[in-house]
Amino acid sequence: MSSIEFNQEWREKLLNRFLNYVKIYSTSDAESETTPSTPRQWDIAKYIAEELKTIGLEDVSIDDHGYIMGYVPSNLENESKPVIGFISHYDTSPDFSGENVKPQVWENYDGNDLLLNKETGFTLSSSKFESLKKHTGETLITTDGTTLLGADDKAGCAEIVTAAEFLIANPQIKHGRVAVGFTPDEEIGRGAHKFDVKKFGAEWAYTMDGSEVGELEYENFNAAGAVVKIHGLSVHPGYAFGKMINACLLAAEFAQSLPANETPATTKGFDGFYHLMDINSDISEAKLQYIIRDHDDEKFEARKKFMEQKVAEFNQKHGEGTAEVEIKEQYRNMKQQFEGKMHIIDLAAKAMKEANIEPKIKAIRGGTDGAQLSYMGLPCPNIFAGGMNFHGPYEYVALESMEKAVEVIINIVKA
C-alpha cells in the first residue's frame, strides 16, 4: 500500500472514525458478573456492528454478549487461502475515567510540551514522556487531561475497520476471506472468555492492541486476580478498648506485608509483581484487589501460593477467619502455543518491513485477548496499534502510527 493510495481522504476517515469511537463511553467493570460487564459497552458495540454492515462486510453479527464478527469476502476466483483474522477490544480501562472523553487533535506537533487543559494547567510533557519527540511533525490526538483517551484499544478498532473498508474499496488488492472481531471486557481480563472461535472461522489471527510502532508480541504474562477480604469489628470509639478490630488498619498492614520491591513500579523486563489495584474499607470490612503477574509458569504458581501463605500468616497473627483470599486465573503466557507455528510471526514481521517498520519482537508486560484465544485454538499474536501512556490522562496516539497499523494489516492480507 503506497502513500498515494492511502490519501488524505483515507487519513480523515481513520481520524474521524477514531474520534467517534473514543467519545463513546465504554468503560468495563471488574465487579460486574455480566458480559459485557457494563450496559454502556453496548453503545459502541452496536455502533461498530452497524458500521461494518454499512461499509460492505458480509455475515456481520453481534451476539448476546456483545461479541462482533464480520468478514471481508475473498476476491480470489480459484485459489484457496486460509482465513485470517484481526481482533481488538472496544472497552476502556476502569483505572481512570473514560466518561465524556474530549479528544484534542494537534497537527504538526512541534516536539514541545502540550498544555492540554488551560483551566487546570494539565500538561503533557515531552521531557517526562520522551517518546513524544519521536512524533515531531506528526498529528497527535490527546486527552483534555480529565479522562483517559481510549486508544487502548479504540485505535485498534479504528485501524481494523478502516483496513476492511480500504480492502473492499480496492478490489485490485487480491486476498482471501478476512475475519474481523471486536470484544468487550478485555481490560478486566475477560475479553475472550465467550469468544466463539469456531464461528470466527480463522486459521489464525492478530490482535491490534500493542503500543509503539513496530511492536510484535507472542509472549506475555501469566495473570491472576486476587481479592483479599479482611473482617473487622466495629465498636463505638469511646468504648472500643479491647474490643474494636479496625479493618482499615489491618488492610494497611496486609498491604505492607507483600514485597515492596515486587510492584509494577519496581520491576521491568521479565520480572513479575503483585499489584494492589484498589482498597475499599471501613471499620467492619476491607477489600483489597490485586493482580498477580509473572512470565515464568513456575514463578507464577509460586506467587499465587505466596499470596495464600501471607493470608494464612495474617490469620495466625490476628485470629482464624480474619482474612480470606480468592484467586482467579485470568490468562496464561501464549508463547508455547506458537511452537511449530512461527510462520504466523514471520508473516507479520515481513508485513512490517514492507511498510518500512523495523519489527520489535518482545514480551508483553501485560496481556491481550490473544493470550486467551491462543489457548482456545486460535493462535493470536499481538501487533502495535500506536497508542502510548495507556490507562490515564497522559494517553496519546499519533495519526501516522495508526496509518502504519492499517498498512501492516493490508500487507498481511495481501501476503
BELGIUR-V909241 format. One record per pair of residues at least 6 apart in sequence whose C-alpha atoms are under 7 Angstrom apart, sorted by the first residue. I is the first residue (numbers start at 0). J is the second residue. D is the distance in whole Angstrom. If there is no record, write none. Layout:
BEGIN
I/J/D
I/J/D
END
This chain:
BEGIN
0/406/6
13/157/6
13/158/7
13/161/6
14/398/7
16/157/6
17/153/7
17/154/6
17/157/5
18/102/7
20/153/6
21/100/7
21/148/7
21/149/6
21/153/7
22/99/7
22/100/5
22/101/7
23/43/6
24/39/6
24/97/6
24/98/5
24/99/7
25/39/5
25/40/5
25/43/7
25/90/5
25/91/6
26/90/5
26/91/5
26/92/6
26/93/6
26/97/6
27/36/6
27/37/6
27/90/6
27/91/6
27/92/6
27/93/6
27/184/6
27/186/7
27/187/7
28/36/6
28/37/6
28/93/6
28/187/7
29/187/6
34/64/5
35/64/6
35/65/6
35/183/6
35/184/6
36/184/7
40/90/7
41/65/7
44/65/6
48/59/7
48/61/7
48/67/6
51/59/7
52/59/6
54/164/6
56/69/6
56/70/5
56/71/5
57/69/6
57/70/5
57/71/6
57/72/7
58/69/6
58/70/6
59/68/6
59/69/4
59/70/7
60/67/6
60/68/5
60/69/6
61/67/4
61/68/7
65/182/7
65/183/6
66/181/6
66/182/5
66/183/7
66/194/7
67/180/5
67/181/5
67/182/7
68/179/6
68/180/5
68/181/7
68/199/7
69/178/6
69/179/5
69/180/7
70/176/7
70/177/5
70/178/5
70/179/6
71/163/6
71/176/6
71/177/5
71/178/7
72/176/5
72/177/7
73/174/6
73/175/4
73/176/4
74/173/6
74/174/6
74/175/6
75/173/6
75/174/6
75/175/6
80/175/5
81/175/7
81/202/6
82/175/6
82/176/5
82/177/6
82/178/7
82/200/7
82/201/5
82/202/6
83/177/5
83/178/6
83/201/5
83/202/6
83/203/5
83/204/5
84/177/6
84/178/4
84/179/5
84/201/6
84/203/6
84/204/4
84/205/6
85/159/7
85/178/6
85/179/5
85/180/6
85/204/5
85/205/5
85/206/6
85/207/7
86/179/6
86/180/5
86/181/6
86/205/6
86/206/5
86/207/6
87/152/6
87/155/6
87/156/6
87/180/7
87/181/5
87/182/6
87/206/6
87/207/6
87/208/6
88/152/6
88/156/7
88/181/5
88/182/5
88/183/6
88/185/6
89/152/6
89/153/6
89/156/7
89/181/7
89/182/6
89/183/6
90/183/5
90/184/6
90/185/7
90/186/7
91/97/7
91/149/6
91/151/7
91/186/6
92/186/5
92/390/6
94/390/6
95/146/7
95/147/6
95/390/6
95/391/6
96/146/5
96/147/6
97/146/6
97/147/6
98/146/7
100/146/6
100/148/7
101/142/6
101/143/6
102/140/6
102/141/6
102/142/5
102/143/6
102/148/7
103/140/5
103/141/5
103/142/6
103/143/7
104/138/7
104/139/6
104/140/5
104/141/7
105/138/6
105/139/5
105/140/6
106/137/6
106/138/4
106/139/6
107/135/7
107/136/4
107/137/5
107/138/5
108/135/5
108/136/5
108/137/6
108/138/6
108/139/7
109/135/5
109/136/6
110/125/7
110/131/7
110/132/5
110/135/5
111/125/6
112/122/7
112/123/6
112/124/5
112/125/5
113/122/6
113/123/5
113/124/6
114/120/7
114/121/6
114/122/4
114/123/6
115/121/6
115/122/5
115/123/7
115/142/7
115/143/5
115/144/6
116/143/6
116/144/6
121/144/6
123/393/6
125/131/6
125/132/6
134/397/7
137/397/7
137/399/7
138/397/6
138/398/6
138/399/7
139/395/7
139/396/6
139/397/4
139/398/6
140/395/6
140/396/5
140/397/6
141/148/7
141/394/6
141/395/5
141/396/7
142/148/5
142/392/6
142/394/7
144/392/5
144/393/7
145/392/6
146/391/7
146/392/5
147/390/6
147/391/5
147/392/4
147/394/6
148/392/7
148/394/6
148/395/7
150/386/5
150/396/7
151/208/7
151/386/7
151/389/6
152/208/6
154/384/6
154/401/7
155/207/5
155/208/6
155/384/5
158/401/6
158/404/7
158/405/5
159/405/7
162/405/5
162/408/7
162/409/6
166/172/7
172/413/7
173/413/6
174/412/6
174/413/6
178/199/7
178/201/7
182/190/6
183/190/5
184/190/5
185/368/6
188/329/6
190/368/6
191/368/5
191/371/6
191/372/6
196/377/7
202/377/7
203/377/5
203/378/5
203/379/6
204/377/7
204/378/6
204/379/5
205/379/5
205/380/5
205/381/6
205/382/7
206/369/6
206/379/6
206/380/6
206/381/5
206/382/6
207/381/6
207/382/5
207/383/6
207/384/5
208/381/6
208/382/6
208/383/6
208/384/5
209/381/6
209/382/5
209/383/4
209/384/5
209/385/7
210/383/5
210/384/6
210/385/5
210/386/5
210/387/6
211/383/6
211/385/5
211/386/7
211/387/7
212/383/6
212/385/6
212/400/6
213/356/6
213/357/6
213/358/5
213/359/5
213/383/6
214/358/6
214/359/5
214/360/6
214/382/6
214/383/5
215/358/6
215/359/6
215/360/5
215/361/7
215/381/6
215/382/5
215/383/7
216/360/6
216/361/6
216/362/6
216/363/6
216/380/6
216/381/5
216/382/7
217/333/6
217/334/6
217/362/7
217/380/5
217/381/6
218/332/6
218/333/6
218/334/5
218/362/5
218/363/6
219/294/6
219/332/5
219/333/6
219/362/5
219/363/5
219/364/6
219/365/6
219/366/6
220/292/6
220/293/5
220/294/4
220/331/7
220/332/5
220/363/7
220/364/6
220/365/6
220/366/6
221/292/6
221/293/5
221/294/6
221/299/7
221/330/6
221/331/4
221/332/5
222/291/6
222/292/5
222/293/7
222/328/6
222/329/5
222/330/5
222/331/6
223/290/6
223/291/5
223/292/7
223/326/7
223/327/5
223/328/4
223/329/5
224/289/6
224/290/4
224/291/6
224/326/6
224/327/5
224/328/6
224/329/7
225/288/6
225/289/5
225/290/6
225/324/7
225/325/6
225/326/4
225/327/6
226/286/7
226/287/6
226/288/5
226/289/6
226/324/6
226/325/5
226/326/7
227/286/6
227/287/5
227/288/6
227/322/7
227/323/6
227/324/4
227/325/7
228/285/6
228/286/5
228/287/7
228/322/6
228/323/5
228/324/6
229/246/6
229/250/7
229/284/6
229/285/5
229/286/6
229/321/6
229/322/4
229/323/7
230/246/6
230/283/6
230/284/5
230/285/7
230/321/5
230/322/6
231/244/5
231/245/5
231/246/5
231/282/6
231/283/4
231/284/5
232/243/5
232/244/5
232/245/6
232/282/7
232/283/5
233/243/6
233/244/7
233/282/6
233/283/5
234/243/5
245/282/5
245/283/7
246/280/7
246/281/6
246/282/5
246/283/6
246/284/5
246/285/6
247/280/6
247/281/6
247/282/6
247/285/6
250/285/6
261/271/7
261/272/5
261/273/6
262/272/5
262/273/5
262/274/6
263/272/6
263/274/6
269/294/6
270/293/7
271/292/5
271/293/4
271/294/7
272/291/6
272/292/5
272/293/7
273/289/7
273/290/6
273/291/5
273/292/7
274/289/5
274/290/5
274/291/6
275/288/6
275/289/4
275/290/7
276/288/5
276/289/5
277/287/6
277/288/5
278/286/6
278/287/5
278/288/7
279/285/6
279/286/5
279/287/7
280/286/6
292/299/7
293/299/5
294/332/6
307/324/7
310/322/6
310/323/7
310/324/7
314/320/6
314/321/6
314/322/6
330/370/6
330/371/6
331/370/6
331/371/7
332/370/6
333/370/5
333/373/6
336/373/6
336/374/7
336/378/7
346/411/7
347/411/6
348/358/6
350/407/5
350/410/5
350/411/6
351/357/7
351/358/6
351/407/6
354/406/7
354/407/7
369/379/5
369/380/6
369/381/7
372/378/7
372/379/6
373/379/5
383/404/7
384/401/6
384/404/6
385/396/6
385/397/7
385/400/5
385/401/6
386/395/6
386/396/4
387/394/6
387/395/5
387/396/6
388/394/4
388/395/7
END
